[in-house]
Amino acid sequence: MAVAAPSATIRSFSAAMSPSRRLRERMIVRSTGPSVVPILTNLQNTCTTPLPVLRRVADSMTADLRAGLAQEGSSDLKMILSYVDSLPTGDEKGIFYALDLGGTNFRVLRVQLGGKDKRVIDSEFEQVTIPQELMFGTSEELFDFIAMRLANFARKEGGRLHLPNGRKGEIGFTFSFPIKQTSIDSGTLIKWTKGFAVSGTAGKDVVACLNESMERQGVEMHVSALVNDTVGTLAGARYWDDDVMVAVILGTGTNACYVERLDAIPKLQVQMPSSGRTVCIQPLFRL
């Protein structure tokens, strides 16, 4: 950390130095300054990866990407399908909710979008710490707790952000644990990570678990999209800039997603709804 000293202190220190000492300091700086340049130049030349090596790395990665798109288990890159066939355009308007479950904390968000003219009109969020006993409890206990806190948050709707009467809220569910996604709004849990050991959830549809808990808690919402944090990042960026094609997460796990052509994904066996022109793929890089 660099700390800036007051100018008065610097002047006092300079005045206290003898002329001969100041001269020696200037000579040292002048004599050592030019010698740094060849050292840095040599360091740069030594550390620079040759262009042919970079091209081989890129070609190898491309081959792994294509293998992962062609068939399950044929590549170290999982190339998980997100089933997102369209991304925000910036024209979206209305009130939307989001729930982000990524670890020991989860976040709930309410946002009012105003389209290209107003973009994000207003937003409110709340972060909740999951009690440790629920991390080792049952699936019903965990999702009931999440739904209860979501219900409390929804009841705090003020005059600025509120849904029209009779309208059921749409919620996006960001679930940052290994799942096998089967559609835009369903996915079965493969296993818990990040210190969780919740019983009775593996192999179950996490969206169904949340929807059932919201119904028990009287929350008038339904999950319209289940996404990984990388896909959520890409969708959020696309609302502002339709040129964005890649999103990266650098955290406990390092992951990325990008937009791919449907005709480049042989392993996709289902008919995609809507335009069917794009889909987000998660290579699942792990550090």
Secondary structure, DSSP 8 states (H G I E B T S, - for coil): ------HHHHHHHHHHS-HHHHHHHHHHHHHHHHHHHHHHHHHHHHH---HHHHHHHHHHHHHHHHHHHHSTTSSSS--EE--------S--EEEEEEEEE-SSEEEEEEEEEEHHHHSEEEEEEEEEE--GGGGGSBHHHHHHHHHHHHHHHHTT--SSS---TT--EEEEEEE-S-EEEEETTEEEE----TT---BT-TTSBHHHHHHHHHHHTT--EEEEEEE-HHHHHHHHHHHH-TT--EEEEESSSEEEEEEEEGGG-TT--S---TT--EEEEE-----
